[in-house]
Structure formats: structure tokens, C-alpha cells
Amino acid sequence: MTKELLTAQIIAAHGRHYLATSEGKMLHCVTRGKKSDVAVGDTVHVLPTAKGQAVIESINERHSLLYRSDQYKSKLLAANIDQLFIVVATEPSFSDDLVSRALVAAEAAKIEAHLVLNKTDVTGQLEKARLRTAFYASLGYPVHQVSATAKPDETFSLLMPLVKNRTSILIGQSGMGKSSLINLLVPGADIATREISTVLNSGKHTTTFTRLYRIDENTAVIDSPGFQEFGLYHLTEGMLERAFREFRPYLGHCRFYNCRHLTEPGCAILEAVKTGHISGTRHQLYRQLVHESEQKIY
């Protein structure tokens, strides 16, 4: 008897091993061959092979895909997400480079982006952190100030309406308190993590894999491992210029139609940098990302 394909959603990924849910049941899935182009959040068709096991046969069309890449390969973060929350904290200090790159990735993928400033109870560096996040607010990105440990009820009341009826991913460097936020939003997340670790044989209970937690039928939150770098080698120059939202009013106003906004005369972007309408730091990041996009060898 031929086994029928099941529709499932990928809820965790570790290497080429995936955990999916289908009709309330958990399935340990693998891909055929060495392909690993499956992301957490994907809806897939799987073929059951044994009790609790299946092979991924196909991936349904995605409405969004967030990923990062270096010179050699890309790393899928999550698919079919509506919004990205970049978690930063007063202490330890966060990387502006990582925040800015994550915002560019979100813009390129047409995913709404927010910043969450956590640990506002740690007052020593609070004003400095507020000043740094105010820059992103000036670009139009919402910044939410919370304290997951000192004010859990207030934090829950602020964030839950934002994630309700949407699929959201939280990213950030290690130590920002991302896990504390996940545990507030998803009761029992710790238990679910241990179960997933066991099935995927990923060992440690710390976040070494991306995983999706379903809060209700229409609401899901995705947690991702803390990382220190966010490569964007996959973005072309055309994608990059549109992924800096403050560049958009000036696009199409340069002297040359194929202006790269690097050194060209009559460049509207460079003029806006000179007059202070575009931050020199952001333009420097654009310059760096254009350079990286030329180094890609895969």
C-alpha cells in the first residue's frame, strides 16, 4: 500500500535534521540527499517512513524568507514570518553593525522590523542604550523598552498584542535576554526545548537551533540561536539600495541612471550624506555590503 503525503510545518532545524508537526503529531524529518534548503516555518509535504519519522518531499511556496550568508554559503533563519524583533540590552553592550544588518535583511525580505530594548532595570548603561536605539527609531523602526525579569507582567502586556495573530522571529546576540522573553510569551517553552533537543539529538539545552513555538492557531514565535555576525553576501546592489529605507526618497534622482552611490558625481544619496539627511555610518555600511556582495563565490 502506497503511503500518502502529509502536510506538515517545520518547527525546529538542526543541521539536516528537522522536526515537524502534522495534525498534532511530531515527526522527525530528513531531506533527500544532501539538500538542506528547508527553514523553520516552512510548510512541507512529507512521506512517512516509520513511526514518528518522515522524508521531506517538497516545500510549499513561501511568502517570506529571512536568511544570512557569508562568502561561501547561506544560512536560512526562518520562512513565512511576518515580523522580526531584534533584541538588544543595556548590558552587555550590543553591536550596531549586527542590528543594522538585520534591519537591511528584513527590508530586503519585506518583513516588518522592531527593536526590543531589554534589561531597562539595569540603569547604569540605560541612557546610553536609549540614545543608541533612538537612532533606529528616527529611521522609523519601533523601539519597545522592557525588562523581562524585573517587570515581566508589563513586558508581557506590551509584547503580546504585537505578536498576536502573526508569526514573529526574535534574533539577537547571546546575553540579551531573548530566552527570558520567549519564556514570558510561551509558557512551557523550556520543556518544549528539552523535548526538541532530545528528538534532534542536539544535546545541550541552550539554543543551538532555531525553533517555532505556537501560542495559538494564528500566533507563533520563533527563537533563534544567538549570533555575532549577520552576513548579507546574497543581496545584490539593486536590492541593497532599496533595503536602506532612508535612501528611497533619493533613488532615481542621481545624475546617472546606473549610479552605485559610491563615488559618482551628481549622486543624490552622496549629497544627502553630505547634508546630514542620511547618516554617514549607514552609508558606510552600504559601501561595505556592496563590497561583500562582490566577493560571493557560491
C-alpha angles and dihedrals in degrees: 000000000000115000116233124234116252127211111233141166122232109235101170139019132195116169106309093335119098138185117214136178123220122176091341095310126112120232128193103219137190132187125240112262118339098321114130102170093126121112135196107265093036119134107222142176112236134188113219111232103173138347107313093356134101145162120238108237102175144356122229119233112282126223091204140006127193117196144148129216143192130202093286111031146003128241117211113220104181144329134219094021124153101198145015126218114199107203116210130166143205089242133055094034115251130227115252088196091059093045092049093047092049089052091051090050090051093049092048090051092044092240121146112245133209134175122223115200104203132189095040086159088072094083101177094083098019099107092047091050091047090052092050094048091045087070090063090045087056088059090055101262114134114241117203118196115210145152111214095189104034098038107022096155093051091045092051092047091051099045104036095068088050095054097037114120092002139089111242134181124209117208134172147123120292115277098032094111097251093143091053089055092048091050090052093050096040116041109210094023090133092056092047090051092054091050092050092047090054094050094045092042089226090141111205121076092224115102105275094144138044115252139180124223118196113215094181138335093289101029129073135163123202122206121201134193116269110258136183101208135048111194118195101185090136095066117096123216091258091053092045098053090054093044091066098076094199090058094060100082089056100045112112092024098090120110091243121051091217095047113154094200092233110101105335121134115245093023111159092204094053090047090052089051090051093051093046097248090117121041115248089220092057092048089050089055090050089052090050093048092050088053091050093049088059092055097059113124104176 
